[in-house]
């Protein structure tokens, strides 16, 4: 499995997190733990969507 670097910053009482290597992977939550969980979910969702798009582009058919 590929590893990504998560970046977290606190601003105005919120924790903001993102993955620089994966555009669109970001999260904003009240606690750092919640931000980590949300960011992990965002990464999983984006990777799954990218796999599905790649499959369609190669085969011409979904999934």
Order of alpha helices (4+ residues) and beta strands (2+ residues): beta-beta-beta-alpha
